[in-house]
Amino acid sequence: MITTSVFDLFKVGPGPSSSHTIGPMKAAYDFLQEIRKEEQSGTSVEIHLYGSLSATGKGHGTDRAILGGLLGWLPDTCDPKALLELMTKPDQTYTLPVPGEIRVGEADFIYHRGKTDFPHPNTMILKLTDASQLVLLEHEYYSVGGGFIQRKGQPMEGTRETEARFPYEHMEGLKAHLRTSGLTLASLMIQNEKSLTGLTEKEINRKLDFIIEAMEKAVKRGLRAKGTLPGKIKLQRKAPLVYEQAKKHSLTSDSFLMFLNAYCLAASEENAAGSIVVTAPTSGASGVFPGLTYLMKHHFHYSPQKMREGLLAAAAIGFLVKHNASISGAEMGCMGEIGTASAMGAAMLVYAAGGSIGQVEAAAEIGIEHHLGMTCDPIGGYVQIPCIERNAMGAVKAYNAYLLAMASDPSYQKISLDSVLKVMRATGRDMSQKYKETSEAGLALSMTEC
């Protein structure tokens, strides 16, 4: 059964990747706490990276994120500028906040290439060793997407022993609860959140407002920021230019899409720059949702309550994808990231507009269906090309899915959300590993920088 909190799914933290930045930082922070419990004094820490973390870790800032975690930093409170300044020189080392003298630098990161048999392609192993290289402490971690982590031998983060008041694991089960309880989808999600977290409804609403505000801030920062993004690609920011063009053509039929594109590009460029974003459901897809919520607030003028309810409807869809398929690019390709964000965004738009649960399901199904098989092949390992523009395209697909769902009878929809999630899971398993966040194929090979 799904026991994930809304605030496990929507997390605030630094870009550019939830699975390569937020997750590894949290894993390293956990290892730091374990070192502090260790009675023996170590002299060094080894960081072993495998799979996608090894293949694209440099471009995704995985090394800086892990070092930040070992220094005691956490994603929701760290200074993103300070994070970007870590390890800017090859010979820099940093003293960990533990008894004794343990320094960590670039030489302590070991990147393992080739296939592995770990349970998840985003695997990291951290080791504490003494002066004779004897291993005093060792933990294996999996960064499973969206900033969620799991330490080997322990339950996955976000898994709770407490059961939701209305437990479900498929869309059919969720709809059955709605029929028997008479509750709206938003009300049911609130009841589940209260039982899982112990928060009051007022506290939940306050935290939802914080998430929406963090998304809006990312858009606003991105609309103002100019220049090139970090990394060897030297990609120029586009959001401010697109936004200015949208304002100049505000009376034309294209302006609506231009504004939406500008908002999505703005948040996604902030993510690529390592700034603070919201996983929705991942950092790589963190431009889709802010673009849509900014549109809902500033163009549709939805009330704060409508915005909260839309976010809760989106979370219900995100939970179903995470539980029955995956939101990890290393497992599903980009259909797990942009595809899920698009489905969640479509559901949010439908619900906020007063659509039925059948229309919410139809919109989410359309969003997933038309991202099936989408590869994750970032150039140079940076979350820039094709990721930034892909966020804008995902939002446009979400909007179109919303229009299609609202314009027809949901009973006409032949494919259910549960069915398409089974297909999504099977497609991810069948997809070549080269196309799942490794930068070993596709667009990743189209530039000499790679």
C-alpha positions in Angstrom: 0.0 0.0 0.0 1.1 3.6 -0.6 2.4 5.2 2.5 4.2 8.2 0.9 3.6 11.7 2.2 2.9 14.6 -0.2 6.0 16.2 1.3 8.1 13.3 0.5 7.2 13.6 -3.1 7.4 17.4 -3.3 10.8 18.3 -1.8 12.7 21.6 -1.8 16.4 21.3 -2.6 19.2 22.3 -5.0 19.4 21.2 -8.6 20.2 19.8 -11.0 19.1 16.3 -10.2 17.0 14.8 -7.4 18.5 11.3 -7.9 22.0 12.6 -8.5 22.1 15.6 -6.1 19.4 15.5 -3.4 19.5 11.7 -2.9 23.3 11.3 -2.7 23.5 14.3 -0.3 21.0 12.7 2.0 22.8 9.4 1.8 26.1 11.0 2.6 24.5 12.9 5.5 23.2 9.6 6.8 26.7 8.1 6.6 28.1 11.1 8.5 25.7 10.3 11.3 26.9 6.7 11.3 30.5 7.8 11.4 29.7 9.8 14.5 28.4 6.7 16.2 31.5 4.7 15.3 33.7 4.1 18.3 36.9 3.5 16.2 38.6 6.5 14.6 38.8 6.5 10.9 41.3 8.4 8.7 39.6 8.5 5.3 36.3 8.0 3.5 35.9 6.2 0.1 33.0 7.1 -2.1 32.2 4.4 -4.8 29.7 5.4 -7.5 28.1 2.9 -9.8 25.7 2.9 -12.8 24.1 6.2 -13.7 25.7 7.9 -10.7 29.1 7.0 -12.1 28.2 7.7 -15.8 26.7 11.2 -15.3 27.6 12.0 -11.7 30.1 14.7 -12.7 27.7 16.7 -14.9 24.9 16.3 -12.3 27.1 17.5 -9.4 26.9 14.2 -7.5 30.4 14.7 -6.1 29.6 18.1 -4.7 26.3 16.8 -3.3 28.0 13.9 -1.5 30.7 16.1 -0.1 28.0 18.5 1.1 26.2 15.7 2.9 29.5 14.5 4.5 30.0 18.1 5.7 26.6 18.0 7.4 24.5 19.8 4.8 21.0 18.9 3.9 19.1 19.7 0.6 16.4 21.8 2.1 18.7 24.0 4.2 22.0 24.1 2.3 23.3 27.2 0.5 23.2 26.4 -3.3 25.9 28.9 -4.0 28.2 27.3 -1.4 27.4 23.9 -2.9 28.5 25.0 -6.3 31.8 26.3 -4.9 32.8 22.9 -3.5 35.6 21.0 -5.3 36.4 23.7 -7.8 40.1 22.8 -7.7 41.4 19.2 -8.1 43.6 19.3 -5.0 41.0 20.8 -2.6 40.2 18.7 0.5 37.6 19.3 3.3 37.6 18.3 6.9 34.5 16.4 8.0 32.8 17.5 11.2 33.7 14.3 13.2 36.3 13.5 15.9 39.8 13.0 14.5 41.1 14.2 11.2 39.2 13.0 8.2 39.6 15.0 5.0 37.8 14.3 1.7 38.6 15.5 -1.8 38.3 14.5 -5.4 40.8 11.6 -5.0 38.3 9.8 -2.7 35.7 9.4 -5.4 35.9 6.2 -7.4 33.8 5.9 -10.5 33.0 2.4 -11.5 32.0 1.8 -15.2 30.2 -1.1 -16.7 27.2 -3.2 -15.8 26.4 -4.0 -12.2 24.0 -6.4 -10.5 22.8 -3.9 -7.8 19.1 -3.7 -7.1 19.1 -0.1 -8.5 21.2 1.6 -11.2 21.8 4.6 -8.9 24.1 2.9 -6.4 26.7 4.4 -4.1 28.9 2.6 -1.4 30.5 4.7 1.3 33.4 3.3 3.3 35.2 4.6 6.4 38.7 3.2 6.6 41.7 3.5 9.0 45.3 4.3 8.2 45.9 0.6 7.2 42.9 0.7 4.8 40.9 -1.5 7.1 37.2 -0.9 6.5 35.6 0.2 9.8 32.2 1.1 8.4 30.5 0.5 5.1 27.0 1.2 3.8 25.4 0.7 0.4 22.8 3.3 -0.7 20.3 3.5 -3.7 19.1 6.8 -5.0 15.8 5.6 -6.4 14.5 8.8 -8.0 12.8 12.0 -6.8 15.4 12.4 -4.0 14.2 9.2 -2.3 17.0 7.0 -0.9 17.3 3.5 0.5 20.1 2.1 2.6 20.7 -1.6 1.9 18.8 -3.7 4.5 16.5 -0.9 5.4 13.0 0.1 4.2 12.9 2.7 1.4 12.7 6.3 2.6 9.1 7.5 2.8 7.9 4.0 3.8 5.9 4.2 7.0 4.5 1.6 9.3 1.5 3.7 9.8 -1.3 2.9 7.3 -3.2 5.6 5.5 -6.8 6.1 6.5 -7.9 5.2 3.0 -5.2 2.7 1.8 -4.8 2.1 -1.9 -2.1 1.0 -4.4 -4.0 1.3 -7.7 -6.3 3.8 -9.3 -9.2 1.4 -9.0 -8.7 1.2 -5.3 -8.6 5.0 -5.0 -11.8 5.4 -6.9 -13.5 2.8 -4.8 -12.6 4.8 -1.6 -14.1 7.9 -3.2 -17.3 6.1 -4.0 -17.8 4.6 -0.6 -16.6 7.5 1.5 -18.3 10.3 -0.4 -15.2 12.4 0.0 -13.6 14.5 -2.7 -10.1 13.5 -3.9 -8.5 16.5 -2.2 -10.3 15.7 1.1 -9.3 12.0 0.9 -5.7 13.0 0.4 -5.8 15.3 3.4 -7.2 12.5 5.6 -4.4 10.2 4.4 -1.8 12.9 5.0 -3.1 13.5 8.5 -3.0 9.8 9.4 0.5 9.3 7.9 2.2 12.4 9.2 0.2 13.4 12.3 -0.1 16.9 10.8 -3.3 19.0 11.2 -5.1 20.2 8.1 -4.0 23.7 8.8 -0.3 22.5 9.0 -0.8 20.6 5.8 -2.2 23.6 4.0 0.7 25.7 5.2 3.2 23.3 3.9 1.4 23.0 0.5 1.5 26.8 0.3 5.3 26.7 1.0 5.8 24.2 -1.9 3.7 26.4 -4.3 5.6 29.5 -3.2 9.0 27.7 -3.7 7.9 26.9 -7.3 6.9 30.4 -8.0 10.2 31.8 -6.6 12.1 29.4 -9.0 10.1 30.8 -12.0 10.6 34.4 -11.0 14.4 33.9 -10.5 14.6 32.2 -13.8 12.8 35.0 -15.6 15.3 37.5 -14.3 18.5 35.5 -14.7 20.7 35.9 -17.7 24.0 34.5 -19.0 25.2 30.9 -19.5 24.5 27.9 -17.4 27.4 26.0 -15.6 29.3 23.3 -17.4 31.2 22.7 -20.7 28.2 23.1 -22.9 28.0 26.9 -22.2 24.2 26.8 -22.8 22.6 30.3 -22.9 19.6 30.9 -20.8 16.4 31.4 -22.9 13.7 32.1 -20.4 14.1 35.9 -20.1 14.1 36.3 -23.9 11.0 34.1 -24.4 9.2 35.9 -21.6 9.9 39.3 -23.2 8.7 38.0 -26.5 5.5 36.7 -24.9 4.8 40.1 -23.4 5.3 41.8 -26.8 2.9 39.4 -28.4 0.4 39.3 -25.6 -2.6 40.0 -27.9 -1.7 37.2 -30.3 -3.0 33.6 -30.2 0.5 32.3 -29.6 1.2 34.3 -26.4 -0.4 31.8 -24.1 2.0 29.1 -25.1 4.9 31.5 -25.1 4.2 32.5 -21.5 3.9 28.8 -20.5 7.1 28.0 -22.2 8.9 30.9 -20.5 7.7 29.8 -17.1 8.8 26.2 -17.6 12.2 27.2 -19.1 12.8 29.6 -16.2 12.4 27.0 -13.4 14.2 24.4 -15.4 17.2 26.7 -16.1 17.3 27.5 -12.4 17.5 23.7 -11.7 20.3 23.4 -14.3 22.2 26.2 -12.5 22.0 24.3 -9.2 19.5 26.7 -7.6 16.7 25.8 -5.3 13.8 24.0 -6.9 11.0 21.6 -6.0 11.1 17.9 -7.0 7.8 17.5 -8.9 8.3 14.6 -8.9 12.1 14.9 -9.7 14.5 17.8 -10.2 15.0 17.0 -13.8 11.3 17.5 -14.3 11.1 20.5 -12.0 10.1 23.0 -14.7 6.8 21.3 -15.7 4.9 21.9 -12.5 6.1 25.4 -11.7 5.2 26.5 -15.2 1.7 25.2 -14.8 1.2 26.4 -11.3 2.5 29.9 -12.3 0.0 29.9 -15.2 -2.8 28.8 -12.9 -2.1 31.6 -10.4 -1.2 34.5 -12.7 -3.3 33.8 -15.7 -6.3 31.7 -14.5 -6.3 33.5 -11.1 -7.1 30.4 -9.1 -7.6 30.8 -5.4 -5.0 29.4 -2.9 -7.4 26.6 -2.0 -7.8 25.6 -5.6 -4.1 25.5 -6.0 -3.7 23.3 -2.9 -6.4 20.9 -4.2 -4.7 20.7 -7.6 -1.4 19.8 -5.9 -3.1 17.1 -3.9 -4.7 15.6 -7.0 -1.3 15.6 -8.7 0.3 13.9 -5.7 -2.2 11.1 -5.9 -1.1 10.4 -9.5 2.6 10.7 -8.6 2.2 8.2 -5.8 0.6 5.7 -8.2 3.5 6.1 -10.7 6.1 5.7 -8.1 4.4 2.7 -6.5 3.6 0.8 -9.7 6.4 1.9 -12.1 9.1 4.4 -11.2 9.9 8.1 -11.3 13.7 7.4 -11.8 15.3 8.3 -15.1 17.9 5.6 -14.5 15.1 3.0 -14.4 12.4 4.4 -16.8 14.2 6.9 -19.0 12.6 10.4 -19.2 9.1 9.0 -19.3 9.7 8.4 -15.6 10.5 12.0 -15.0 8.9 14.3 -17.6 6.2 11.7 -18.4 5.2 11.5 -14.7 5.4 15.3 -14.3 3.2 15.8 -17.4 0.6 13.3 -16.1 0.6 14.9 -12.6 0.3 18.4 -14.2 -2.6 17.3 -16.4 -4.4 15.8 -13.3 -3.8 19.1 -11.4 -5.3 21.2 -14.2 -8.4 19.0 -14.5 -9.1 18.8 -10.8 -8.6 22.6 -10.2 -11.0 23.2 -13.1 -13.7 21.1 -11.4 -13.3 17.9 -13.4 -14.5 14.5 -12.2 -12.2 11.7 -10.9 -12.8 10.0 -14.3 -11.5 13.0 -16.1 -8.5 13.3 -13.7 -7.6 9.7 -14.5 -8.1 10.2 -18.2 -5.8 13.3 -18.2 -3.1 11.4 -16.3 -3.3 8.4 -18.5 -3.0 10.6 -21.6 0.0 12.3 -20.1 1.8 9.0 -19.5 0.7 7.3 -22.7 2.3 10.0 -24.9 5.6 9.9 -23.1 6.0 6.1 -23.3 9.5 5.1 -24.4 11.0 8.6 -24.0 14.8 8.2 -23.5 17.0 10.0 -21.0 20.2 10.9 -22.9 21.5 14.2 -21.4 24.4 15.7 -23.4 27.6 15.7 -21.3 25.7 14.4 -18.3 24.3 17.9 -17.7 20.6 18.4 -17.0 20.4 20.9 -19.8 20.0 19.4 -23.3 17.4 18.0 -24.0 16.1 18.4 -20.4 15.3 22.1 -20.2 13.2 22.3 -23.4 11.7 18.9 -22.6 10.2 20.5 -19.4 8.4 23.0 -21.6 7.2 20.3 -24.0 6.0 18.2 -21.1 3.9 21.1 -19.7 2.3 21.7 -23.2 1.4 18.0 -23.4 0.0 18.2 -19.9 -2.2 21.2 -20.9 -3.3 19.3 -24.0 -4.1 16.2 -22.0 -6.2 18.4 -19.7 -8.1 19.8 -22.7 -8.7 16.3 -24.2 -9.9 14.9 -20.8 -12.3 17.8 -20.1 -13.7 17.8 -23.6 -14.9 14.2 -23.7 -16.7 11.6 -21.6 -14.1 9.7 -19.6 -16.0 6.4 -20.2 -14.8 6.7 -23.8 -11.2 6.2 -22.6 -10.3 2.7 -23.5 -7.0 2.6 -21.6 -7.0 3.0 -17.8 -4.3 4.6 -15.7 -3.5 1.3 -14.0 -3.1 -0.3 -17.4 -0.8 2.3 -18.8 1.4 2.1 -15.6 1.9 -1.6 -16.3 3.0 -0.7 -19.8 5.3 2.0 -18.5 7.0 -0.4 -16.1 7.5 -3.0 -18.8 8.8 -0.4 -21.3 11.3 0.8 -18.7 12.5 -2.7 -18.1 12.9 -3.4 -21.9 14.6 -0.1 -22.7 18.4 -0.3 -23.3 20.4 0.9 -20.3 22.3 3.2 -22.8 19.2 5.4 -22.9 18.6 5.6 -19.2 20.6 8.6 -17.8 24.0 7.2 -18.8 24.9 9.7 -21.6 26.0 6.7 -23.7 23.6 7.0 -26.6 21.1 9.2 -28.4 21.5 13.0 -28.1 24.3 12.6 -25.7 26.5 11.6 -28.6 25.5 14.5 -30.8 28.1 17.0 -29.6 31.9 16.9 -29.4 31.8 18.0 -25.8 30.6 14.5 -25.0 
